[in-house]
Amino acid sequence: MKRRYNFKNLVGKSFGRLVVTDEAPRGNWGKIRWRCKCVCGKTLSVLADSLKRSATISCGCLGRERRKAATTFHGHNKHYTQSRTYSSWRAMLTRCTNPNHKEFSVYGGAGVRVLSGWQEFKNFVEDLGTRPEGTTLGRILDMGNYELGNAYWQTRHEQALARKNHRALMNWRPL
């Protein structure tokens, strides 16, 4: 006796970039499949369950577009790895804007802000340039906001000195 499955007809329905055109031959174990046309023009066969739970929303063109977009941070994200300059920029933004970041309390929570133009990576690079080897992003005496004139690429030695001078300045009491 052949089992007959009840299923909802999905012809004409859209799922992400896919539009269901007709029923496709059943998959393994008799699972329902649908023939879909992607907005890019490609046709493919997809399991009904994958469509319904949004596991498949394109023929693969969406993922390719996203990967391509990820490599266009002004040349700072090649081969799917971030440049050191881009990583420093992201870390600066995260420390100052994300309350869930472990160091937010001493950056954003303490009032340290990022220059409004530096919310865009392009502007940040135009002002500071690319990160030289052996440096990290720092502020003068570890004080003030991340802005032009107060933030620059520092060596480890410069950052340690800034931290030491900051502590001395904070502990200094006039007579």
C-alpha positions as CSV (number, residue, x, y, z in Angstrom):
1,M,0.0,0.0,0.0
2,K,1.5,3.3,-1.1
3,R,1.3,6.1,1.5
4,R,-0.2,9.4,0.4
5,Y,1.1,12.5,2.1
6,N,-1.1,15.5,2.7
7,F,0.8,18.7,1.8
8,K,0.1,22.3,1.4
9,N,0.5,23.5,-2.2
10,L,3.2,26.1,-2.3
11,V,3.1,27.0,-6.0
12,G,3.3,30.7,-6.4
13,K,4.6,31.3,-2.9
14,S,7.8,33.3,-2.3
15,F,10.5,32.2,0.2
16,G,13.3,34.8,0.3
17,R,14.6,35.1,-3.3
18,L,12.8,31.9,-4.4
19,V,9.4,31.5,-6.0
20,V,7.9,28.0,-6.1
21,T,7.0,27.1,-9.7
22,D,5.8,23.5,-9.4
23,E,6.3,20.2,-7.5
24,A,9.6,18.4,-8.1
25,P,10.2,14.6,-7.9
26,R,10.2,13.4,-4.3
27,G,13.4,13.2,-2.4
28,N,14.9,10.4,-0.4
29,W,12.3,8.8,2.0
30,G,9.5,10.3,0.0
31,K,10.0,13.9,1.2
32,I,8.2,16.6,-0.7
33,R,10.4,18.8,-2.9
34,W,9.5,21.9,-4.9
35,R,11.0,23.3,-8.1
36,C,11.9,27.0,-7.4
37,K,13.1,29.9,-9.5
38,C,15.5,32.3,-8.0
39,V,15.4,36.0,-8.7
40,C,18.8,35.6,-10.5
41,G,17.1,33.2,-13.0
42,K,18.5,29.9,-11.7
43,T,16.1,27.0,-11.1
44,L,16.6,24.5,-8.3
45,S,14.8,21.7,-6.4
46,V,14.3,22.3,-2.6
47,L,12.8,20.3,0.2
48,A,9.5,21.7,1.4
49,D,10.8,21.7,5.0
50,S,13.8,23.8,4.0
51,L,11.6,26.4,2.4
52,K,9.1,26.6,5.3
53,R,11.9,27.1,8.0
54,S,13.8,29.5,5.8
55,A,16.9,27.2,5.6
56,T,17.0,27.8,1.8
57,I,16.2,31.3,0.6
58,S,18.2,31.5,-2.6
59,C,20.1,29.3,-5.1
60,G,23.3,30.4,-3.4
61,C,23.5,33.8,-5.1
62,L,22.7,35.6,-1.8
63,G,25.6,34.0,0.0
64,R,28.0,34.8,-2.9
65,E,26.8,38.4,-2.8
66,R,27.3,38.6,1.0
67,R,30.8,37.2,0.7
68,K,31.7,39.6,-2.0
69,A,30.4,42.5,0.0
70,A,32.4,41.3,3.0
71,T,35.6,41.8,0.9
72,T,34.9,45.4,0.1
73,F,35.9,47.3,3.2
74,H,38.0,49.6,1.2
75,G,40.5,46.8,0.6
76,H,40.7,45.9,4.3
77,N,39.0,42.6,4.3
78,K,40.7,40.3,1.7
79,H,40.2,36.6,1.5
80,Y,37.6,36.8,4.3
81,T,40.1,38.0,6.9
82,Q,40.0,41.4,8.4
83,S,43.0,43.7,8.2
84,R,44.6,44.9,11.4
85,T,43.3,48.4,10.7
86,Y,39.7,47.2,10.4
87,S,40.0,45.0,13.5
88,S,41.2,48.0,15.6
89,W,38.3,50.2,14.2
90,R,35.7,47.5,15.1
91,A,37.2,47.0,18.6
92,M,37.2,50.7,19.2
93,L,33.5,51.0,18.2
94,T,32.5,47.9,20.2
95,R,34.2,49.0,23.4
96,C,32.5,52.4,23.2
97,T,29.0,51.4,22.1
98,N,28.2,47.8,23.2
99,P,27.1,47.6,26.8
100,N,27.7,43.8,26.7
101,H,31.5,44.3,25.9
102,K,33.7,43.3,28.8
103,E,35.5,46.7,28.7
104,F,32.4,48.9,28.1
105,S,32.5,50.2,31.7
106,V,35.9,51.8,31.2
107,Y,35.2,53.1,27.7
108,G,31.6,53.8,26.6
109,G,30.2,53.4,30.2
110,A,32.8,56.0,31.4
111,G,31.8,58.5,28.7
112,V,34.4,57.8,26.0
113,R,32.9,58.5,22.6
114,V,33.9,57.9,19.0
115,L,34.0,60.9,16.6
116,S,30.7,60.8,14.7
117,G,32.5,60.6,11.3
118,W,34.5,57.6,12.5
119,Q,31.3,55.5,12.7
120,E,32.3,54.8,9.0
121,F,35.5,52.9,8.4
122,K,36.3,54.9,5.3
123,N,36.5,58.2,7.3
124,F,38.5,56.6,10.1
125,V,41.2,55.4,7.6
126,E,41.2,58.8,5.8
127,D,42.0,60.5,9.1
128,L,44.5,58.0,10.8
129,G,45.8,56.0,7.8
130,T,46.4,52.3,7.9
131,R,47.7,50.7,11.1
132,P,51.5,50.4,11.0
133,E,53.1,47.1,12.0
134,G,53.7,46.8,15.7
135,T,51.1,49.4,16.8
136,T,47.6,49.6,18.2
137,L,45.0,52.3,18.5
138,G,45.4,54.5,21.6
139,R,44.5,57.9,23.0
140,I,46.7,60.6,24.6
141,L,47.2,59.6,28.2
142,D,44.3,57.1,27.7
143,M,41.9,60.1,28.2
144,G,39.3,61.8,26.1
145,N,37.4,60.6,23.1
146,Y,38.5,58.7,20.0
147,E,38.8,61.7,17.7
148,L,41.3,63.3,15.4
149,G,44.1,64.8,17.4
150,N,43.5,62.6,20.4
151,A,43.7,59.1,18.9
152,Y,46.7,57.7,17.0
153,W,48.6,54.5,16.3
154,Q,50.9,53.7,19.3
155,T,53.6,51.2,20.0
156,R,53.2,48.9,23.1
157,H,55.9,51.1,24.8
158,E,53.9,54.3,24.1
159,Q,50.7,52.7,25.4
160,A,52.4,51.5,28.6
161,L,53.9,55.0,29.1
162,A,50.5,56.6,28.5
163,R,48.8,54.2,31.0
164,K,51.5,54.9,33.6
165,N,51.3,58.7,33.1
166,H,47.5,58.5,33.2
167,R,47.6,56.7,36.6
168,A,50.1,59.2,38.0
169,L,48.0,62.1,36.8
170,M,44.9,60.6,38.4
171,N,46.7,60.1,41.7
172,W,48.3,63.6,41.7
173,R,47.0,65.9,44.4
174,P,48.0,69.6,44.6
175,L,49.5,70.7,47.9
